[in-house]
Structures are given as C-alpha cells and as structure tokens.
Amino acid sequence: MPIFQINNQKLETISEKKIDLEQDIQKLTEQNLETVFGLKFISGASNQEFSVRASEQDFYIDTIALDESTNSIVLIEYKKDKSFSVIDQGFAYLSAMLNNKAEFVLEINEKLKKNFSKKDIDWEQSRIIFISNEFTNYQKNAINFKDLPMYLYEVKVYDNLIDYNPIKPFKTSESINKFIKDKKVQEVTKEIKVYTTEEHLKKGSIETQELFESIRKKILELDQRIQEKPVSWYIGFKIRYQNFCSLSIYKDRIRLYVRLAKINDPQKLFKKVPNEYGWGKTPLWHFDLTNENQIDYAISIVKQAYNGTPDK
C-alpha cells in the first residue's frame, strides 16, 4: 500500500525514493542508531569498518553497536541482494563474533573509551539485524523460530520520510535446532539465548502466573504500539526501544519496575533501585505485587512511566 499525503482534502501519493542502501542508509542509520534502535554506535561506515577472521574467511561487519540496557553486542548488515540466506549469513556472523570475543571487546574499548573485559559483555543476548529495501517471502519465513537471534527491517525512503519496518515472524513455536543440525548453528544457539514470555511464566506459581496475565493485559491496553520484550531476568514493555516498565515473575510475587525521573507514589509503595546498579540514566522504581487488588494502583504508576516515554 503506498503512502499518501493530504492536500486540500485530496490524497496524493508520496513516491518512494531510490537511495544507496549500503552507503547512504548505512551512514544515516549509524548516525541515528540511538533514535532508531536505542543502540550505541561502535564502528561501521561512519568511522572504520571492523573485520575478523574465522573459519579461514574474513568477515567485514557493516555496523557494530552496543545495547547498553543489556551490555550485549548487536551486528547490523545492510543487504541489497535478495538472494542471500538469512540463516546462513546470520549464524556465520554470530559465530565469527563468538569466536573472536577479545577483538570485539577491544573494538568497544577503543571506540567508546571503555575498560570492558569479555565477562562484562552479555554474549547470551547478542543478535544480528538485517536491513534491506525488500525481503523475499523465503527470507521472511526463515525467521519463524522461537530461538533465532535475527531480526529483519525493510527500509523505505519517501522525500523527507524514512520508515524502518520490522518484519514480524508468522509463528515462533519451534526451535531451529529441531530442523537444522549444522554444527555452527548449534554452537551459536548454545551460547546465544532468545528468551520467551512462556519461559518466564514457568518460574511462577499458578497464582503469580494469573497475576502476571492480569497486569500484562492492562499494560498492553495502554497503547497498541507497546512491544513486549523478554530478556534474561525480566519481561520488558516498551514504545520503540525504551522500556517504560518491566515485570519479573517469582513463585510468591510479581516484581514491577517502572522508569521515572520523578515518581508520584501517594501510597509510598515503590522503592528506588540504587543508582550504582547502573540500570540506565533514568531512575528505576520497583514494587512487589502479590494480589489482584494491587493492580489498579500499580497501573496508575505504570501510566506515569508510559506518559514519560520519549516520542510516545
């Protein structure tokens, strides 16, 4: 479906512009990585392309970024060739990264003036993003696995507008290891973990599972654009890239975190997470829910965090 602009109550088609994906789009994306994906730029076309050697092959990484919310590495590849295999290339690049951890950490330290060691990086939550003008149905179907650390974005440019459209999997119920026995795939999936909400629910009791479903429903009702993103120890809820709240499931409670510079908490139930934990520039506050009667008040605080989300 084309994009239209309104001119005197008439719709006029906005034409898509042809632009060099691997040059113009790459540099534009790198210069706005935090705005588009919430990531910290490390290296790429905007400074110096990074490369490593693995399996007697040189891997040139288009863009390397750091997800500061998890201290994990994100690789970004820009593709104009529709014939490439998402699975083969994705696992090849991730495998090259895992087999050259020291080089990646050195690159981060040099570019960001950090002093990380390999143990400071959460390799388990690393991932790769492919950006292309268009993906084939075969490529889109290739990401339909629950444990695939790969994401597709189709980018379109219209005059002064640009759209990064995420390709959502049709279904994600099966593990890729069930279908592909390649050694490289198994090595990567053994070390890189893609978490699911279902896995988090297993940590709870029947009571806390039901409590989670109740508050989760009310959070998602705030805005249809809210994305649910499970990571290692919590389930995040975000608009675009920033979590405004998250939930951790336990046997006896649901711990709710909200991100707020200043909280209006009349009942004084929320406790501030110590700044030294290093969980972001905006303070986090937490509260433990143990029954349904607490949900309405908890949601009133969640709404404060939601309303404070940039570009909501």
Secondary structure as a PSIPRED ss2 file (coil, helix, strand):
# PSIPRED VFORMAT (PSIPRED V4.0)

   1 M C   1.000  0.000  0.000
   2 P C   1.000  0.000  0.000
   3 I E   0.000  0.000  1.000
   4 F E   0.000  0.000  1.000
   5 Q E   0.000  0.000  1.000
   6 I E   0.000  0.000  1.000
   7 N E   0.000  0.000  1.000
   8 N C   1.000  0.000  0.000
   9 Q C   1.000  0.000  0.000
  10 K E   0.000  0.000  1.000
  11 L E   0.000  0.000  1.000
  12 E E   0.000  0.000  1.000
  13 T E   0.000  0.000  1.000
  14 I E   0.000  0.000  1.000
  15 S C   1.000  0.000  0.000
  16 E E   0.000  0.000  1.000
  17 K C   1.000  0.000  0.000
  18 K C   1.000  0.000  0.000
  19 I C   1.000  0.000  0.000
  20 D C   1.000  0.000  0.000
  21 L H   0.000  1.000  0.000
  22 E H   0.000  1.000  0.000
  23 Q H   0.000  1.000  0.000
  24 D H   0.000  1.000  0.000
  25 I H   0.000  1.000  0.000
  26 Q H   0.000  1.000  0.000
  27 K H   0.000  1.000  0.000
  28 L H   0.000  1.000  0.000
  29 T H   0.000  1.000  0.000
  30 E H   0.000  1.000  0.000
  31 Q H   0.000  1.000  0.000
  32 N C   1.000  0.000  0.000
  33 L H   0.000  1.000  0.000
  34 E H   0.000  1.000  0.000
  35 T H   0.000  1.000  0.000
  36 V H   0.000  1.000  0.000
  37 F H   0.000  1.000  0.000
  38 G C   1.000  0.000  0.000
  39 L C   1.000  0.000  0.000
  40 K E   0.000  0.000  1.000
  41 F E   0.000  0.000  1.000
  42 I E   0.000  0.000  1.000
  43 S E   0.000  0.000  1.000
  44 G C   1.000  0.000  0.000
  45 A C   1.000  0.000  0.000
  46 S C   1.000  0.000  0.000
  47 N C   1.000  0.000  0.000
  48 Q C   1.000  0.000  0.000
  49 E C   1.000  0.000  0.000
  50 F E   0.000  0.000  1.000
  51 S E   0.000  0.000  1.000
  52 V E   0.000  0.000  1.000
  53 R E   0.000  0.000  1.000
  54 A E   0.000  0.000  1.000
  55 S C   1.000  0.000  0.000
  56 E C   1.000  0.000  0.000
  57 Q E   0.000  0.000  1.000
  58 D E   0.000  0.000  1.000
  59 F E   0.000  0.000  1.000
  60 Y E   0.000  0.000  1.000
  61 I E   0.000  0.000  1.000
  62 D C   1.000  0.000  0.000
  63 T E   0.000  0.000  1.000
  64 I E   0.000  0.000  1.000
  65 A E   0.000  0.000  1.000
  66 L E   0.000  0.000  1.000
  67 D E   0.000  0.000  1.000
  68 E C   1.000  0.000  0.000
  69 S C   1.000  0.000  0.000
  70 T C   1.000  0.000  0.000
  71 N C   1.000  0.000  0.000
  72 S E   0.000  0.000  1.000
  73 I E   0.000  0.000  1.000
  74 V E   0.000  0.000  1.000
  75 L E   0.000  0.000  1.000
  76 I E   0.000  0.000  1.000
  77 E E   0.000  0.000  1.000
  78 Y E   0.000  0.000  1.000
  79 K E   0.000  0.000  1.000
  80 K C   1.000  0.000  0.000
  81 D C   1.000  0.000  0.000
  82 K C   1.000  0.000  0.000
  83 S C   1.000  0.000  0.000
  84 F C   1.000  0.000  0.000
  85 S C   1.000  0.000  0.000
  86 V H   0.000  1.000  0.000
  87 I H   0.000  1.000  0.000
  88 D H   0.000  1.000  0.000
  89 Q H   0.000  1.000  0.000
  90 G H   0.000  1.000  0.000
  91 F H   0.000  1.000  0.000
  92 A H   0.000  1.000  0.000
  93 Y H   0.000  1.000  0.000
  94 L H   0.000  1.000  0.000
  95 S H   0.000  1.000  0.000
  96 A H   0.000  1.000  0.000
  97 M H   0.000  1.000  0.000
  98 L H   0.000  1.000  0.000
  99 N C   1.000  0.000  0.000
 100 N C   1.000  0.000  0.000
 101 K H   0.000  1.000  0.000
 102 A H   0.000  1.000  0.000
 103 E H   0.000  1.000  0.000
 104 F H   0.000  1.000  0.000
 105 V H   0.000  1.000  0.000
 106 L H   0.000  1.000  0.000
 107 E H   0.000  1.000  0.000
 108 I H   0.000  1.000  0.000
 109 N H   0.000  1.000  0.000
 110 E H   0.000  1.000  0.000
 111 K H   0.000  1.000  0.000
 112 L H   0.000  1.000  0.000
 113 K C   1.000  0.000  0.000
 114 K C   1.000  0.000  0.000
 115 N C   1.000  0.000  0.000
 116 F C   1.000  0.000  0.000
 117 S C   1.000  0.000  0.000
 118 K H   0.000  1.000  0.000
 119 K H   0.000  1.000  0.000
 120 D H   0.000  1.000  0.000
 121 I C   1.000  0.000  0.000
 122 D C   1.000  0.000  0.000
 123 W H   0.000  1.000  0.000
 124 E H   0.000  1.000  0.000
 125 Q H   0.000  1.000  0.000
 126 S C   1.000  0.000  0.000
 127 R E   0.000  0.000  1.000
 128 I E   0.000  0.000  1.000
 129 I E   0.000  0.000  1.000
 130 F E   0.000  0.000  1.000
 131 I E   0.000  0.000  1.000
 132 S E   0.000  0.000  1.000
 133 N C   1.000  0.000  0.000
 134 E C   1.000  0.000  0.000
 135 F C   1.000  0.000  0.000
 136 T C   1.000  0.000  0.000
 137 N H   0.000  1.000  0.000
 138 Y H   0.000  1.000  0.000
 139 Q H   0.000  1.000  0.000
 140 K H   0.000  1.000  0.000
 141 N H   0.000  1.000  0.000
 142 A C   1.000  0.000  0.000
 143 I C   1.000  0.000  0.000
 144 N C   1.000  0.000  0.000
 145 F C   1.000  0.000  0.000
 146 K C   1.000  0.000  0.000
 147 D C   1.000  0.000  0.000
 148 L C   1.000  0.000  0.000
 149 P C   1.000  0.000  0.000
 150 M E   0.000  0.000  1.000
 151 Y E   0.000  0.000  1.000
 152 L E   0.000  0.000  1.000
 153 Y E   0.000  0.000  1.000
 154 E E   0.000  0.000  1.000
 155 V E   0.000  0.000  1.000
 156 K E   0.000  0.000  1.000
 157 V E   0.000  0.000  1.000
 158 Y E   0.000  0.000  1.000
 159 D C   1.000  0.000  0.000
 160 N C   1.000  0.000  0.000
 161 L E   0.000  0.000  1.000
 162 I E   0.000  0.000  1.000
 163 D E   0.000  0.000  1.000
 164 Y E   0.000  0.000  1.000
 165 N E   0.000  0.000  1.000
 166 P E   0.000  0.000  1.000
 167 I E   0.000  0.000  1.000
 168 K C   1.000  0.000  0.000
 169 P C   1.000  0.000  0.000
 170 F C   1.000  0.000  0.000
 171 K C   1.000  0.000  0.000
 172 T C   1.000  0.000  0.000
 173 S C   1.000  0.000  0.000
 174 E C   1.000  0.000  0.000
 175 S C   1.000  0.000  0.000
 176 I H   0.000  1.000  0.000
 177 N H   0.000  1.000  0.000
 178 K H   0.000  1.000  0.000
 179 F C   1.000  0.000  0.000
 180 I C   1.000  0.000  0.000
 181 K C   1.000  0.000  0.000
 182 D C   1.000  0.000  0.000
 183 K H   0.000  1.000  0.000
 184 K H   0.000  1.000  0.000
 185 V H   0.000  1.000  0.000
 186 Q H   0.000  1.000  0.000
 187 E H   0.000  1.000  0.000
 188 V H   0.000  1.000  0.000
 189 T H   0.000  1.000  0.000
 190 K H   0.000  1.000  0.000
 191 E H   0.000  1.000  0.000
 192 I C   1.000  0.000  0.000
 193 K C   1.000  0.000  0.000
 194 V C   1.000  0.000  0.000
 195 Y C   1.000  0.000  0.000
 196 T C   1.000  0.000  0.000
 197 T H   0.000  1.000  0.000
 198 E H   0.000  1.000  0.000
 199 E H   0.000  1.000  0.000
 200 H H   0.000  1.000  0.000
 201 L H   0.000  1.000  0.000
 202 K C   1.000  0.000  0.000
 203 K C   1.000  0.000  0.000
 204 G C   1.000  0.000  0.000
 205 S C   1.000  0.000  0.000
 206 I H   0.000  1.000  0.000
 207 E H   0.000  1.000  0.000
 208 T H   0.000  1.000  0.000
 209 Q H   0.000  1.000  0.000
 210 E H   0.000  1.000  0.000
 211 L H   0.000  1.000  0.000
 212 F H   0.000  1.000  0.000
 213 E H   0.000  1.000  0.000
 214 S H   0.000  1.000  0.000
 215 I H   0.000  1.000  0.000
 216 R H   0.000  1.000  0.000
 217 K H   0.000  1.000  0.000
 218 K H   0.000  1.000  0.000
 219 I H   0.000  1.000  0.000
 220 L H   0.000  1.000  0.000
 221 E C   1.000  0.000  0.000
 222 L C   1.000  0.000  0.000
 223 D C   1.000  0.000  0.000
 224 Q C   1.000  0.000  0.000
 225 R C   1.000  0.000  0.000
 226 I C   1.000  0.000  0.000
 227 Q E   0.000  0.000  1.000
 228 E E   0.000  0.000  1.000
 229 K E   0.000  0.000  1.000
 230 P E   0.000  0.000  1.000
 231 V C   1.000  0.000  0.000
 232 S C   1.000  0.000  0.000
 233 W C   1.000  0.000  0.000
 234 Y C   1.000  0.000  0.000
 235 I E   0.000  0.000  1.000
 236 G E   0.000  0.000  1.000
 237 F E   0.000  0.000  1.000
 238 K E   0.000  0.000  1.000
 239 I E   0.000  0.000  1.000
 240 R C   1.000  0.000  0.000
 241 Y C   1.000  0.000  0.000
 242 Q E   0.000  0.000  1.000
 243 N E   0.000  0.000  1.000
 244 F E   0.000  0.000  1.000
 245 C E   0.000  0.000  1.000
 246 S E   0.000  0.000  1.000
 247 L E   0.000  0.000  1.000
 248 S E   0.000  0.000  1.000
 249 I E   0.000  0.000  1.000
 250 Y C   1.000  0.000  0.000
 251 K C   1.000  0.000  0.000
 252 D C   1.000  0.000  0.000
 253 R C   1.000  0.000  0.000
 254 I E   0.000  0.000  1.000
 255 R E   0.000  0.000  1.000
 256 L E   0.000  0.000  1.000
 257 Y E   0.000  0.000  1.000
 258 V E   0.000  0.000  1.000
 259 R E   0.000  0.000  1.000
 260 L C   1.000  0.000  0.000
 261 A C   1.000  0.000  0.000
 262 K C   1.000  0.000  0.000
 263 I C   1.000  0.000  0.000
 264 N C   1.000  0.000  0.000
 265 D C   1.000  0.000  0.000
 266 P C   1.000  0.000  0.000
 267 Q C   1.000  0.000  0.000
 268 K C   1.000  0.000  0.000
 269 L C   1.000  0.000  0.000
 270 F C   1.000  0.000  0.000
 271 K E   0.000  0.000  1.000
 272 K E   0.000  0.000  1.000
 273 V C   1.000  0.000  0.000
 274 P C   1.000  0.000  0.000
 275 N H   0.000  1.000  0.000
 276 E H   0.000  1.000  0.000
 277 Y H   0.000  1.000  0.000
 278 G C   1.000  0.000  0.000
 279 W C   1.000  0.000  0.000
 280 G C   1.000  0.000  0.000
 281 K C   1.000  0.000  0.000
 282 T C   1.000  0.000  0.000
 283 P C   1.000  0.000  0.000
 284 L E   0.000  0.000  1.000
 285 W E   0.000  0.000  1.000
 286 H E   0.000  0.000  1.000
 287 F E   0.000  0.000  1.000
 288 D E   0.000  0.000  1.000
 289 L E   0.000  0.000  1.000
 290 T C   1.000  0.000  0.000
 291 N C   1.000  0.000  0.000
 292 E H   0.000  1.000  0.000
 293 N H   0.000  1.000  0.000
 294 Q H   0.000  1.000  0.000
 295 I H   0.000  1.000  0.000
 296 D H   0.000  1.000  0.000
 297 Y H   0.000  1.000  0.000
 298 A H   0.000  1.000  0.000
 299 I H   0.000  1.000  0.000
 300 S H   0.000  1.000  0.000
 301 I H   0.000  1.000  0.000
 302 V H   0.000  1.000  0.000
 303 K H   0.000  1.000  0.000
 304 Q H   0.000  1.000  0.000
 305 A H   0.000  1.000  0.000
 306 Y H   0.000  1.000  0.000
 307 N H   0.000  1.000  0.000
 308 G C   1.000  0.000  0.000
 309 T C   1.000  0.000  0.000
 310 P C   1.000  0.000  0.000
 311 D C   1.000  0.000  0.000
 312 K C   1.000  0.000  0.000
